[in-house]
Each structure stands twice: as structure tokens, then as C-alpha cells.
């Protein structure tokens, strides 16, 4: 069977190994020779991979005379991962605060006050938070191979956020059940009135 090629992220990781293992400074032509031979990265993709690492601040570059030089040291990579972790933790904290505010709004809604606009806004906010969660998950996946310990910690935080979102979802179901008992509404009528989608359910 045909051998499966390296993914874009795998190429990035292997190219970083070149810098970390040698602790040297290279020109593009040097990397184009080393990468295919030692790391299995095709020479045609070297420039693109290297530029992506420069754009992410993982590899430094400077022009000296007519040539561009590239380098990266483990200490800088560690600091970069720490900064990324702090950024992700800040985003998680912000999401948690929003969920807490939504939780309080749901408790108020249980009193039976009819406010379609408010509930529609809450549903919209929940959708936005779920989208944010997926974005954070994708960001975490991007750094999976760079620092396993950090990623494991973030996965635990992601689990907490998921449980919070599911508790919020549970409250929506409780309100629907209460409305059916209190007013004798059909579930389909409640969904239609408050803009609740047919596939509304817990996060797996």
C-alpha cells in the first residue's frame, strides 16, 4: 500500500526538531537540504512550513546582508507555549463567567415569566459559547504535539466547560418540562415559540 505522507502539523514538529537538536542558525537552502534527508519533509514544502513557524513566532528570522537566517531555541519555545496557555486559560475563564451569567438568567426564567426575546437571546449566546468551545478545542489540538502536559491540563479545563454547558442544557429541558405541566403546551409548540432547534441536545 502507498505510504501515507506527513500532515502539515507533523512537518512543523519535525522542522522544529531540526532547530532544537542542532541549536544552530540556518539559511533556507540549508533547511531545504536537511529537512528531506533527516526528517522526511519534501523540499517543495520546506519554505511554506518554515514561513508558518515564523508567522506563529516559533522560529526567528533576520536578514543579514543579502541572506535571510532562521533559528529557534527550546527556551523561547517554552515561553511561547506558556504565553499560549495563559491566553487559552483567560479565554476559558471568560467563557466560564458568561456561562455563570446565563445560569442565573435561566434560574430567573424558571419563575414562569414569559419573555421570548430574552430566551432567544440566551439560546443565541449558548450557540456562540459552543462555537467558541470548538475554536478553543481546535487551537489546543494545534499544540498537542508541542507540550503534552499543557494539553492534558487544557483538556481537563475543556471537560469542566463541557459539563457546565450540559448543565445549562439540562435547565432548558427543565423549563420545557415545567411549561408543559404548567400550561399544557405541546413540546413542539414550546420549541417553535422559543426558537429551540429540533436537534437541541447535550454535548457528547
Number of C-alpha atoms within 10 A of each C-alpha: 3 4 5 6 11 13 10 13 15 13 21 21 17 17 23 21 17 19 19 16 10 11 13 12 15 17 14 14 13 12 21 19 14 16 20 15 12 11 14 14 25 15 16 10 14 22 13 13 18 20 14 15 17 16 11 10 14 22 20 16 16 10 10 8 6 5 9 13 15 19 20 24 19 15 9 14 18 14 12 15 16 14 12 16 18 12 12 17 14 12 15 20 14 12 17 17 12 14 20 15 11 18 19 10 14 18 11 11 17 16 10 11 8 11 10 12 11 13 18 15 13 16 19 13 15 18 12 12 18 16 12 15 19 13 12 17 15 12 13 20 14 12 17 15 14 16 13 11 11 16 18 13 12 19 15 11 15 18 12 14 20 17 15 16 23 16 15 19 18 14 17 20 14 14 18 18 16 16 17 15 11 10 8 10 14 13 13 11 12 16 14 11 11 17 16 17 11 9 6 11 12 13 10 6
